[in-house]
Amino acid sequence: MSVNVCKRDRQVIIDPLVTCMPMGAMWAVLGINHGIPLVQGSQGCSTFVRYHLARHFREPIEIAVSSFHESTAVFGGGKNLNISLKTIIQRQNPELIGVVTTCSSEIIGDDVYGFVDSNKQELKDLGCDGTEIIPINTPSFAGSHFTGYDRAIDALIKNLSTVNENIENDNEKINIIPGLLNPGDVNEIKHILDTMYVPYTMLTDISETFNSPLNPKKQEDPYFGKGGTAVDEIKNISSSKGTVSIAKYAKTGAETLEQTHKVPAVTDNLPPIGIKGTDEFLKTVNKLTGYDTIDTLMTERGLTLDLMADVSARYLAGRKLVIFGDPTLVTGLTSFVIELGMEVVMVTTGSDEKTFPTDIESISKHQSIDVITEGDLKVVEDYVKDKDNEVELILGSSEARFINYDTGIPLVRFGFPVYDRVGYHSQPIVGYRGAKRVAEMITNEILAKYYEKKHWKLQQ
């Protein structure tokens, strides 16, 4: 069998599955310890992102903005940026500021690189040059938040990584580019590497900045939350053993590091979701570092296999489902649910990732899967409501909640955004433990919908 690749049959997008580039860049910068994104644009460009991040993570999100108004469209945003940088540094003294452009600053032709260079000199003259200032081009009218994340990681690597002139200074680490994963997923990757005693640098680490404790004791002023990747760590990544990009849409930085500093890049593997994907990730880590897999991880693998044996043939085999969302997560989950014996009938993502159809085809095995590229939520709705498709389960974000209400087809939530349930961002879907959790969620939804609550066959 094979995949049937097609695009949506209309030009207009109805309920998009992606948002604009700046959001992805802000996500990346917020994973830096004492890092602040500065939006070179209007107030709405920051408010929109803060709203979406806050309702998903249920955390306060600090994003600065240079506050464009009508006059800025005529005279440019240089003055706004100058005032914004001085204010942030004097009040917050951050380690890093990521200057994120928007459609307005890009359309009027703001020379953000020139503005940043001139401001660096002025700040140096004022004795305020301890903050790294990184310009990131993210025009909102092109690409998506996946593209913006990739550009931000690449900008951080280009501007911060230093040349390793002495091979004896090899730091024995590997670099991990997680993509737009939730804190629970980043923590799970860190758990796997910590269990193997593998040193690493996360580019970048939102596991605590987007999932921080409420601590009643006195806090420092200015206040920065815990966590995030230190700027000094990023400066030293050229000494690493290699770079693993979990998400293909975030591989540019890894390729840049390979071209400029000869650090091997691994960008084509399956994401570490399910048994096969996690196995591949462990093999990659072993190949780059020489560190062996620990029995603890094999126990986690065995527990996941045990659950799969318990539920796959009995409840899940042959069940038809649709998956939509982040292209990397969709690819990984497709691989895993096929391992569970389920039948994937359609997948879609709002991204224009070119390898998405071939990635799905490589894992489709005996199944025939409809792959809709650059899809939207209307594509999902129409497909699910078509009686000929007999869809029994949906995997995707909270955006499909109304499809769930209208059709009664169970929705297993994952990825971003999930705002009508709590705690999902802090729990993993990656790794063996994440796979076990996904299998449990899927099975419980199937049991709740398709089996009578008091039916005697459930006990068999």
C-alpha angles and dihedrals in degrees: 000000000000145000127278107219119200141148126234110281096237140054098229119083116224114197099347122226092214137050133206130304099251092065092060091049092050090049090055095047092049087062090067119097107250089358126147128190113222114201113215095208145055126327092255091063090065098034092055092053094043090052094052094044094045096051091049100042096026089221132119108261120206114208123159124214133195090219107229117207133180094283091055090065088062103036100030131240101274094106092046091052092047093053093042095052093048092047095049094047094046094047103033106017092207125191091232140011119199109204103211117195124214138198092275096052092043095048095051089048101243110187093223093171091053092046091051093048093050091046092050090058092047092048090049090054088052092050092247100113099116093099123086111227115200122186114214121191110218112153107193094217093066135056122348140265087284090059091046092053091050093050092049094051090047091049092050091051094046094048102037110030113097129207116269102218096171120057089202087069091067105142094209090230132127123217119231122199102193100185120212095335124150122252091256091056094047089049090051092053089049089049091054093049094043090051089054090045089238114155113223147169117223113216091226126353117208094159093109104018090062095035108039130160125250100240116185096197121103113288129213122258117258090036124217122174123240124270136027130124114292117241090232089057091056091049088058099048092102087073093059129115093238147319124252117197109200091193122051090212088062099050101103093087091051091051091048091053090049093050097044103033105019092242107153114246125211109193108142105065126111112265112260094263121127127357100302095042094049091045089055092049092052091048090051092050090049092049093050098042109019090232114140127229112262125231090243090068091046089054089053089049091050093050090052092049090049091055091046090053090050098051111019103077095030103049113002110039112116095004110146120228144172123219127196137168139059106025093227094049092044090053092048095046092047089056092048099047089050086055086054090056095250125138118239108205101174140010130182141171133188090227123098092222104158097210095052096096093046091046090054091045091053091058100034093092108174094351129103109222129185108223114196112191123210089008131167137207092273088061089055093046095050093047094048094047092051103102092208090068096057094204113190102178139024125207114196148089130309088271087085093059093107091051086053091050094046098046104026089228108145117253120210106198125219141147123018132006111023108158106144093065130047131230098021093116091057096051123076133237093179126082127025093297091049090051090052090052093049091050090051093049093048094047094048091052090049092049093047094050108032105031128065110247093234099032113138093219090070088071094055 
